[in-house]
Amino acid sequence: MSEPTSPPMRAAIVPVTPLQQNCTLLWCTETMRGAFCDPGGDLEKLRAAAKQHGVTIEKILVTHGHIDHCGSADEFARELGVPIEGPHEADRFWIARLEDDGRNYGVRGMPFEPDRWLANGDQVTVGNLTLDVYHCPGHTPGHVVFHHPESKLALVGDVLFQGSIGRTDFPLGNHQDLIDAITGRLWPLGGDTVFVPGHGQPSNFAHERRTNPFVADSVLAGR
């Protein structure tokens, strides 16, 4: 009998900040090199998670510029000596106001310039893994989603939630852009794709297409 093989990628969710934002530690099981996606705060919890799983962090990924997702990205990247990749450059507006937003929410925030802005169709690497980048505006204009096809896993930030969708009443939000991004860029990834949202529990696209009161197929067909 052959030995069971490890999946190429593993992920662990670490809720951070008073807003309970899902920061994701993802890593390549072959190299044990990894990344944190959306380190909004509580860096001591993130350091502990990386140590617990034996992961060497080589970069930070950011889905969008809101304080609970990237308020501590700059501080963490400097501490670790690693680059920041993402979001799309259209989120400069939000990243520039991180310090002010941090005061309002009681969360530490520091503006930053990513080492790499991301665009639709780009790819990012973590160890030997390659993740596809999808620009999914609406919640913010520069929001991106990371997808690892082999694992059928997507990190969607605040685009989509179990039973809900991202808010679009913030500055530069756009409801129709969000709906178009979900149906045009996320649904084609396949119903069996599991997604980690920015808040709450993971789900999969098939479940949301059946039951989500905002973007279920039956809801959109009735418009």
MIMIGU-976294 format. One record per residue (C-alpha): residue in one letter; chain; y, z, x. Coordinates in Angstrom, 3 decimals, padded with zeros to 6 digits. Each point is the difference from the previous one (the first is absolute). Example, Ala and Ser with C-alpha at 12.3 -4.5 7.8 and 13.67 -1.06 7.14 Angstrom:
<nodes>
+------+-----+----------+----------+----------+
| type | mol |        Y |        Z |        X |
+------+-----+----------+----------+----------+
|    A |   A | -004.500 |  007.800 |  012.300 |
|    S |   A |  003.440 | -000.660 |  001.370 |
+------+-----+----------+----------+----------+
</nodes>
This chain:
<nodes>
+------+-----+----------+----------+----------+
| type | mol |        Y |        Z |        X |
+------+-----+----------+----------+----------+
|    M |   A |  000.000 |  000.000 |  000.000 |
|    S |   A |  003.473 | -000.784 |  001.206 |
|    E |   A |  002.515 |  002.767 |  000.434 |
|    P |   A |  002.632 |  000.166 | -002.771 |
|    T |   A |  003.310 | -001.378 |  001.200 |
|    S |   A |  003.352 |  001.661 | -000.504 |
|    P |   A |  002.585 | -001.810 | -002.106 |
|    P |   A |  002.590 | -001.707 |  002.212 |
|    M |   A |  002.831 |  002.062 | -001.477 |
|    R |   A |  000.326 |  003.513 | -001.297 |
|    A |   A |  002.955 |  001.568 | -001.778 |
|    A |   A |  001.118 |  003.511 | -000.890 |
|    I |   A |  002.799 |  000.883 | -002.411 |
|    V |   A |  002.411 |  002.769 |  001.014 |
|    P |   A |  002.571 |  000.915 | -002.706 |
|    V |   A |  003.364 |  000.836 |  001.562 |
|    T |   A |  003.480 |  001.196 | -001.008 |
|    P |   A |  000.897 |  001.848 | -003.215 |
|    L |   A | -000.448 | -003.365 | -001.740 |
|    Q |   A | -003.717 | -000.013 |  000.916 |
|    Q |   A |  000.091 | -003.467 |  001.497 |
|    N |   A | -003.349 | -001.397 |  001.156 |
|    C |   A |  000.249 | -000.578 |  003.735 |
|    T |   A | -003.122 | -001.884 |  001.116 |
|    L |   A | -001.703 |  000.447 |  003.351 |
|    L |   A | -002.045 | -003.147 |  000.616 |
|    W |   A | -002.072 | -000.751 |  003.045 |
|    C |   A | -002.346 | -002.458 |  001.648 |
|    T |   A | -003.429 |  001.640 |  000.296 |
|    E |   A | -000.878 | -002.144 |  003.017 |
|    T |   A |  002.964 |  001.069 |  002.123 |
|    M |   A |  001.097 |  003.216 | -001.807 |
|    R |   A |  003.543 | -001.287 |  000.215 |
|    G |   A |  002.065 |  000.341 | -003.119 |
|    A |   A |  003.322 | -000.011 | -001.823 |
|    F |   A |  001.848 |  002.118 | -002.486 |
|    C |   A |  001.345 | -001.900 | -002.985 |
|    D |   A |  003.121 |  001.581 | -001.524 |
|    P |   A |  000.494 |  003.259 |  001.953 |
|    G |   A |  002.670 |  001.467 | -002.259 |
|    G |   A | -000.115 |  003.514 |  001.424 |
|    D |   A | -002.170 |  003.066 |  000.672 |
|    L |   A | -000.836 | -001.266 |  003.473 |
|    E |   A | -002.079 |  003.068 |  000.818 |
|    K |   A | -002.431 | -001.035 | -002.759 |
|    L |   A | -000.154 | -003.526 |  001.416 |
|    R |   A | -000.606 |  001.180 |  003.543 |
|    A |   A | -002.825 |  002.195 | -001.296 |
|    A |   A | -001.576 | -002.888 | -001.922 |
|    A |   A | -000.011 | -002.291 |  003.033 |
|    K |   A | -001.533 |  002.772 |  002.116 |
|    Q |   A | -002.618 |  000.842 | -002.642 |
|    H |   A | -001.234 | -003.593 | -000.149 |
|    G |   A |  000.306 | -000.623 |  003.748 |
|    V |   A |  002.443 | -002.875 | -000.455 |
|    T |   A |  002.497 | -001.239 |  002.608 |
|    I |   A |  003.116 | -001.216 | -001.809 |
|    E |   A |  001.292 | -003.319 |  001.291 |
|    K |   A |  002.632 | -000.892 | -002.605 |
|    I |   A |  001.751 |  000.967 | -003.207 |
|    L |   A |  000.016 | -002.265 | -003.043 |
|    V |   A |  002.634 |  000.213 | -002.738 |
|    T |   A | -000.260 | -001.484 | -003.496 |
|    H |   A |  003.620 |  000.565 | -001.018 |
|    G |   A |  003.179 |  001.854 |  000.811 |
|    H |   A | -000.045 |  002.972 | -002.365 |
|    I |   A |  000.390 |  003.463 |  001.489 |
|    D |   A | -003.423 |  001.360 | -000.996 |
|    H |   A | -001.715 | -002.963 |  001.659 |
|    C |   A |  001.857 | -000.312 |  003.290 |
|    G |   A |  002.401 |  002.886 |  000.458 |
|    S |   A | -001.913 |  001.218 |  003.062 |
|    A |   A | -001.117 | -003.389 |  001.308 |
|    D |   A |  002.574 | -000.136 |  002.790 |
|    E |   A | -000.589 |  003.577 |  001.146 |
|    F |   A | -003.785 | -000.469 | -000.021 |
|    A |   A |  000.121 | -003.345 |  001.788 |
|    R |   A |  002.172 |  001.442 |  002.762 |
|    E |   A | -002.270 |  003.011 |  000.368 |
|    L |   A | -003.121 | -002.158 |  000.247 |
|    G |   A |  001.599 | -002.815 |  001.981 |
|    V |   A | -001.199 | -002.620 | -002.481 |
|    P |   A |  001.686 | -002.881 | -001.860 |
|    I |   A |  000.965 | -000.173 | -003.665 |
|    E |   A | -001.014 | -003.119 | -001.951 |
|    G |   A |  001.460 | -000.667 | -003.426 |
|    P |   A |  001.417 | -000.181 | -002.515 |
|    H |   A |  001.632 | -003.346 | -000.850 |
|    E |   A |  003.567 | -000.301 |  001.252 |
|    A |   A |  001.351 |  000.003 | -003.563 |
|    D |   A | -000.432 |  003.798 |  000.082 |
|    R |   A |  002.713 |  000.526 |  002.616 |
|    F |   A |  002.135 |  001.411 | -002.826 |
|    W |   A | -002.453 |  002.824 | -000.647 |
|    I |   A | -000.789 |  000.781 |  003.625 |
|    A |   A |  003.707 |  000.275 |  000.817 |
|    R |   A |  000.422 |  002.798 | -002.558 |
|    L |   A | -003.043 |  002.085 |  000.947 |
|    E |   A |  002.065 |  002.872 |  001.389 |
|    D |   A |  002.119 |  000.259 | -003.158 |
|    D |   A | -003.024 | -000.334 | -002.285 |
|    G |   A | -001.787 |  002.653 |  002.034 |
|    R |   A |  002.759 |  002.509 | -000.728 |
|    N |   A | -000.237 | -000.780 | -003.713 |
|    Y |   A | -003.771 |  000.461 | -000.122 |
|    G |   A | -000.340 |  002.819 |  002.516 |
|    V |   A | -002.007 | -002.260 |  002.319 |
|    R |   A |  000.812 | -000.770 |  003.625 |
|    G |   A |  001.074 | -003.631 |  000.331 |
|    M |   A |  001.084 | -002.144 |  002.933 |
|    P |   A |  001.063 | -003.662 | -000.139 |
|    F |   A | -001.865 | -002.303 |  002.368 |
|    E |   A | -000.428 | -003.586 |  001.093 |
|    P |   A | -003.683 | -000.993 | -000.173 |
|    D |   A | -001.475 | -001.648 |  003.061 |
|    R |   A | -001.125 | -002.750 | -002.357 |
|    W |   A |  001.237 | -000.970 | -003.434 |
|    L |   A | -002.776 | -001.517 | -002.105 |
|    A |   A | -000.062 | -003.031 | -002.291 |
|    N |   A | -002.469 | -001.354 | -002.518 |
|    G |   A | -002.961 | -001.541 |  001.826 |
|    D |   A |  000.375 |  002.088 |  003.140 |
|    Q |   A | -002.879 |  002.016 |  001.414 |
|    V |   A | -000.125 |  003.369 |  001.747 |
|    T |   A | -002.743 |  001.289 |  002.259 |
|    V |   A | -001.430 |  003.496 |  000.307 |
|    G |   A | -002.626 |  000.275 |  002.731 |
|    N |   A | -002.230 | -003.017 | -000.645 |
|    L |   A |  001.010 | -000.189 | -003.662 |
|    T |   A |  002.316 | -002.606 | -001.473 |
|    L |   A |  001.912 |  000.751 | -003.201 |
|    D |   A |  001.820 | -002.604 | -002.074 |
|    V |   A |  003.583 |  000.615 | -001.084 |
|    Y |   A |  001.288 | -000.850 | -003.474 |
|    H |   A |  003.688 |  000.220 | -000.878 |
|    C |   A |  000.090 |  001.629 | -003.457 |
|    P |   A |  003.630 |  000.610 | -001.019 |
|    G |   A |  001.133 |  001.694 | -003.183 |
|    H |   A | -000.188 |  003.737 |  000.675 |
|    T |   A |  002.103 | -000.765 |  003.072 |
|    P |   A |  000.962 | -003.487 |  001.211 |
|    G |   A | -001.877 |  000.349 |  003.292 |
|    H |   A | -003.220 |  001.661 | -001.137 |
|    V |   A | -003.192 | -001.220 |  001.707 |
|    V |   A | -003.696 |  000.608 | -000.670 |
|    F |   A | -002.734 |  000.212 |  002.656 |
|    H |   A | -003.456 | -001.398 | -000.813 |
|    H |   A | -003.209 |  000.134 |  002.010 |
|    P |   A | -002.231 | -002.694 | -001.540 |
|    E |   A | -003.256 |  001.134 |  001.612 |
|    S |   A |  000.393 |  003.522 | -001.400 |
|    K |   A |  001.440 | -001.189 | -003.321 |
|    L |   A |  002.723 |  002.607 |  000.402 |
|    A |   A |  003.727 | -000.361 | -000.600 |
|    L |   A |  002.851 |  002.399 |  000.771 |
|    V |   A |  002.496 | -000.815 | -002.729 |
|    G |   A |  002.694 |  002.667 |  000.354 |
|    D |   A |  001.987 |  000.285 | -003.216 |
|    V |   A | -000.779 | -003.459 | -001.395 |
|    L |   A | -002.931 |  001.088 | -002.175 |
|    F |   A | -001.529 |  003.301 | -001.094 |
|    Q |   A | -002.999 |  001.078 | -001.986 |
|    G |   A |  001.293 | -000.609 | -003.522 |
|    S |   A |  003.563 | -000.828 |  000.999 |
|    I |   A |  002.282 | -002.130 |  002.195 |
|    G |   A |  002.874 |  000.688 |  002.348 |
|    R |   A |  003.411 |  000.957 | -001.317 |
|    T |   A |  002.568 | -002.775 | -000.020 |
|    D |   A |  003.078 |  001.989 | -001.053 |
|    F |   A |  001.001 |  000.801 |  003.580 |
|    P |   A |  002.680 | -002.115 |  001.729 |
|    L |   A | -001.268 | -003.545 |  000.744 |
|    G |   A | -003.083 |  000.493 | -002.191 |
|    N |   A | -001.175 | -002.896 | -002.159 |
|    H |   A | -002.597 |  000.394 | -002.742 |
|    Q |   A | -000.976 | -003.659 | -000.271 |
|    D |   A | -000.364 | -000.320 |  003.768 |
|    L |   A | -002.384 |  002.966 | -000.086 |
|    I |   A | -002.135 | -001.472 | -002.792 |
|    D |   A | -000.098 | -003.356 |  001.808 |
|    A |   A | -001.053 |  001.686 |  003.265 |
|    I |   A | -002.817 |  001.932 | -001.673 |
|    T |   A | -001.401 | -002.952 | -001.920 |
|    G |   A |  000.712 | -002.668 |  002.607 |
|    R |   A | -000.851 |  001.807 |  003.225 |
|    L |   A | -002.197 |  002.988 | -000.792 |
|    W |   A | -002.307 | -001.264 | -002.758 |
|    P |   A | -001.204 | -002.990 |  002.078 |
|    L |   A | -001.351 |  002.484 |  002.599 |
|    G |   A | -002.872 |  000.706 | -002.407 |
|    G |   A | -000.804 |  002.526 | -002.693 |
|    D |   A | -002.330 |  001.964 |  002.279 |
|    T |   A |  002.858 |  000.723 |  002.410 |
|    V |   A |  000.709 |  003.731 |  000.139 |
|    F |   A |  003.638 |  000.925 |  000.499 |
|    V |   A |  001.703 |  003.114 |  001.324 |
|    P |   A |  003.273 |  000.495 | -001.893 |
|    G |   A |  003.017 |  001.852 |  001.315 |
|    H |   A | -000.697 |  002.882 | -002.377 |
|    G |   A | -003.013 |  001.135 | -001.979 |
|    Q |   A | -003.607 | -001.121 |  000.080 |
|    P |   A | -001.421 | -003.299 |  001.287 |
|    S |   A | -001.239 | -002.580 | -002.493 |
|    N |   A | -001.099 | -003.632 |  000.112 |
|    F |   A |  001.639 | -003.151 | -001.236 |
|    A |   A | -002.662 | -000.765 | -002.628 |
|    H |   A |  000.546 |  003.402 | -001.643 |
|    E |   A |  003.766 | -000.508 | -000.087 |
|    R |   A | -000.351 | -003.520 | -001.425 |
|    R |   A | -002.030 |  001.511 | -002.845 |
|    T |   A |  001.899 |  003.214 | -000.684 |
|    N |   A |  003.460 |  000.173 |  001.606 |
|    P |   A |  002.579 |  000.122 | -002.834 |
|    F |   A |  002.511 | -001.957 |  002.094 |
|    V |   A | -002.040 | -002.769 |  001.632 |
|    A |   A | -003.370 | -000.213 | -001.767 |
|    D |   A | -000.937 | -003.589 | -000.764 |
|    S |   A |  000.099 |  000.714 | -003.728 |
|    V |   A |  003.475 |  001.514 |  000.255 |
|    L |   A |  001.467 | -002.902 |  001.968 |
|    A |   A | -001.714 | -002.575 | -002.227 |
|    G |   A |  001.710 |  001.505 | -003.015 |
|    R |   A |  003.492 | -000.462 |  001.345 |
+------+-----+----------+----------+----------+
</nodes>
